[in-house]
Amino acid sequence: MFYQFEHFGRGEHFCRETGENFSFPIHMHNSFELIIILSGSMDITVGTNKYTLNKNEAVFIFPHQLHSLSSLQSKHILYIFSPEIIKAYSSKMLQKIPISNKFVIDKHLLALLRKTDEDSTTVEKKGTLYSVCAAFDKISEYTNKTSDKNNLLYRIFEFIEREYNKDCLLKQLSDELSYDYAYLSRFFKRNVGITFNDYVNHFRISKACELLSTTDTSVVKCAAECGYSSLRSFNRNFKDIVSVAPTEYKRKNFNICLDAKEKNYKPSP
């Protein structure tokens, strides 16, 4: 299952997850990502940099940075949040990326992070995340973001982000990039670990989870907006990946989202 369900940076999105012994193949998304190791170790690749993280060490990954995670024995906390929620920082870093994404979390910041979750108010979330940005910025150096147009994997992910709600076929990608179809298929499976079609399906279902939990979009409309011409195929893929039917997922998660919005809403005096 893709761990970045609903993590695509719409609005002021924030999500915290905890887990252990976690691995995930190379991917990218348009949100910031903070991974903190609580015990054990995790190998993380960001772009061309490779890091081994141990207890209380973290990586702060910027939007659209290719990254992968690999761990046989670790416990971690993962935060994924949109650029909009830390707009003052993300605007300043729009054309920059860190030379190193790794940094050490001190005990005071870790305590603050562990108290901050989806049920925290918007002010609490922003306060914690800006504290993270300040701590990271204090020890970091940046370089200008270079074009990734020559990075084949980046171009493939970019194509999927643009075309996932249409046909999004490997044949189209092959024609657009002027690469052999069979070569692209092998290249993607070798570098990502799953087939192109499987990745597209997971990506579409991730987008569907976001729509179903954060908007009043119907299941039928959601399927169409996520690139499925057949509602039957959408329902089958959704249940295979998420383990519940889309109607059940919406019933549970849309109400949770509404409750969170009401909690964070402060009426004008």
C-alpha positions in Angstrom: 0.0 0.0 0.0 1.2 3.5 -0.7 2.0 5.2 2.5 1.3 8.7 1.1 -2.5 8.4 0.9 -3.9 11.9 1.1 -0.4 13.3 1.1 -0.4 15.4 -2.0 -0.2 18.9 -0.6 -3.8 20.2 -1.2 -4.5 23.2 1.0 -2.9 23.2 4.5 -2.6 19.4 4.7 -0.9 17.7 7.6 -0.5 14.0 8.5 1.5 12.1 11.1 2.1 8.4 11.1 4.1 6.0 13.3 5.5 2.7 12.2 8.3 0.2 12.4 10.5 -1.9 10.0 9.3 0.3 7.1 10.5 0.3 3.5 9.2 2.1 0.4 10.5 2.3 -3.2 11.6 5.4 -4.9 8.9 8.0 -5.4 8.1 11.7 -5.1 5.2 14.0 -4.2 4.6 17.7 -3.8 4.6 17.8 0.0 7.4 18.2 2.6 8.3 15.0 4.5 10.0 14.7 7.8 11.1 11.2 9.0 12.4 10.8 12.6 14.0 7.5 13.8 13.0 6.6 17.4 15.0 3.4 17.5 17.0 1.1 15.2 18.2 2.5 11.9 16.8 3.3 8.4 18.6 3.8 5.1 17.1 6.7 3.1 18.1 7.9 -0.3 17.2 11.5 -1.4 18.2 12.3 -4.9 21.8 11.1 -5.2 22.5 11.3 -1.4 22.3 8.2 0.8 21.8 8.5 4.5 21.8 6.0 7.4 19.6 7.3 10.2 19.8 6.2 13.8 17.9 7.2 17.0 16.8 10.9 17.1 18.2 11.5 13.6 15.9 12.8 10.9 15.7 13.7 7.2 13.7 16.7 6.0 12.7 16.1 2.4 11.6 18.9 0.1 8.7 18.7 -2.4 9.5 16.8 -5.7 12.7 15.3 -4.3 13.0 11.7 -5.4 13.4 9.5 -2.3 13.2 5.9 -1.0 13.2 4.3 2.4 14.6 0.9 3.6 14.6 -0.6 7.1 14.7 -4.1 8.6 14.6 -3.0 12.2 13.5 0.5 13.3 10.7 2.6 14.8 9.9 6.0 13.3 7.5 8.9 13.1 6.6 10.3 9.7 5.2 13.7 9.0 3.9 14.8 5.6 2.6 18.3 5.1 1.8 20.7 2.3 4.0 23.8 1.4 1.0 26.0 2.2 1.1 25.2 5.9 4.6 26.6 6.2 4.2 29.2 3.4 6.8 31.7 4.8 9.5 29.1 4.7 8.4 27.2 1.5 8.1 30.5 -0.5 11.7 31.4 0.5 12.9 27.9 -0.6 10.9 27.7 -3.8 14.0 27.5 -6.0 16.3 25.8 -3.4 17.0 22.4 -2.0 19.2 21.5 1.0 22.7 20.1 0.3 22.1 17.6 3.1 18.6 16.6 4.2 19.8 15.0 7.4 19.7 16.6 10.9 19.5 15.7 14.6 16.3 16.4 16.5 16.9 17.7 20.0 14.8 16.4 22.9 12.7 19.6 23.2 11.7 19.6 19.5 11.1 15.9 19.6 8.7 16.3 22.6 6.9 19.1 20.7 6.6 16.9 17.6 5.3 13.9 19.5 2.5 16.1 20.9 1.4 17.3 17.5 -1.0 15.2 15.4 -4.0 15.5 13.2 -6.2 16.5 16.2 -4.0 19.5 17.0 -5.3 22.9 16.1 -3.9 24.6 13.0 -2.0 27.1 15.1 -0.4 24.2 17.0 0.6 22.4 13.8 2.1 25.5 12.3 3.9 26.4 15.4 5.5 22.9 15.5 6.4 22.8 11.8 7.9 26.3 11.8 10.0 25.2 14.8 11.2 22.3 12.7 12.0 24.7 9.8 13.9 27.0 12.1 16.0 24.2 13.5 16.7 22.8 10.1 17.5 26.2 8.5 19.9 27.0 11.3 22.3 24.1 10.5 21.6 23.8 6.7 23.2 25.0 3.5 21.2 25.2 0.3 21.9 25.0 -3.4 19.8 26.2 -6.3 17.3 23.7 -7.6 18.5 22.4 -10.9 16.3 21.1 -13.7 15.4 17.4 -13.5 14.3 17.3 -17.1 17.3 15.0 -17.9 16.4 12.6 -15.0 14.4 9.8 -16.7 12.8 8.6 -13.4 11.7 12.2 -12.6 10.2 12.7 -16.0 8.2 9.4 -15.6 6.8 10.5 -12.3 6.1 13.9 -13.7 4.1 12.3 -16.5 2.1 10.2 -14.1 1.2 13.3 -12.0 0.1 15.1 -15.1 -1.8 12.2 -16.8 -3.1 10.0 -14.0 -6.7 11.2 -14.5 -6.5 10.4 -18.2 -5.4 7.2 -19.9 -1.8 7.4 -18.5 -0.4 4.6 -20.6 3.2 3.5 -20.9 2.8 3.6 -24.7 2.0 7.3 -24.4 5.0 7.8 -22.2 7.2 5.9 -24.6 6.1 8.1 -27.5 6.4 11.4 -25.5 9.9 10.6 -24.2 11.1 8.8 -27.4 12.2 5.8 -25.4 11.6 2.1 -26.3 8.4 0.8 -24.6 10.1 -2.4 -23.4 13.1 -0.5 -22.1 10.9 1.9 -20.1 9.0 -1.0 -18.6 12.1 -2.7 -17.4 13.7 0.5 -16.3 10.7 1.4 -14.1 10.3 -2.0 -12.5 14.1 -2.2 -11.8 14.2 1.3 -10.2 10.8 1.4 -8.4 10.2 -2.2 -7.6 6.7 -2.5 -9.1 5.3 -2.2 -12.6 4.3 1.0 -14.2 0.7 0.0 -14.3 0.7 -1.0 -10.6 2.2 2.3 -9.7 -0.4 4.3 -11.7 -3.2 2.3 -10.0 -1.7 3.0 -6.5 -1.3 6.7 -7.4 -4.9 7.0 -8.6 -6.2 5.3 -5.5 -4.1 7.6 -3.3 -5.7 10.6 -5.1 -9.1 8.9 -4.6 -8.5 8.6 -0.9 -7.7 12.4 -0.8 -10.9 13.3 -2.6 -13.2 11.0 -0.7 -11.9 12.1 2.7 -11.6 15.8 2.1 -14.4 16.7 -0.3 -18.1 15.7 -0.8 -17.2 14.2 -4.2 -19.3 11.1 -4.9 -17.7 7.7 -5.5 -18.8 7.7 -9.1 -17.4 11.2 -9.8 -14.2 10.4 -7.8 -13.6 7.3 -10.0 -13.9 9.4 -13.2 -11.7 12.2 -11.8 -9.0 9.7 -10.9 -8.8 8.2 -14.4 -11.1 5.2 -14.1 -13.6 4.8 -17.0 -15.1 1.8 -15.2 -16.7 2.1 -11.8 -16.3 -1.7 -11.3 -12.5 -1.5 -11.9 -12.3 1.5 -9.5 -14.1 -0.4 -6.7 -12.0 -3.5 -7.3 -8.7 -1.7 -7.3 -9.7 0.5 -4.3 -10.6 -2.5 -2.2 -7.5 -4.4 -3.2 -5.2 -1.5 -2.2 -7.1 0.0 0.8 -8.8 -3.2 2.0 -12.2 -1.5 2.3 -14.7 -0.4 -0.4 -14.6 3.3 -1.4 -18.1 4.0 0.1 -17.0 2.6 3.4 -13.8 4.6 3.3 -15.7 7.8 2.6 -18.2 7.2 5.3 -15.5 6.8 8.0 -12.9 9.3 6.8 -15.0 12.2 5.5 -16.7 12.5 8.9 -13.3 12.6 10.6 -12.1 15.3 8.3 -15.3 17.4 9.0 -14.7 17.0 12.8 -11.1 18.2 12.4 -12.2 21.2 10.4 -14.8 22.1 12.9 -12.3 21.8 15.7 -9.9 24.2 14.0 -12.5 26.7 12.9 -12.5 29.9 14.9 -15.5 32.2 14.1 -14.8 35.8 13.5 -15.8 38.0 16.5 
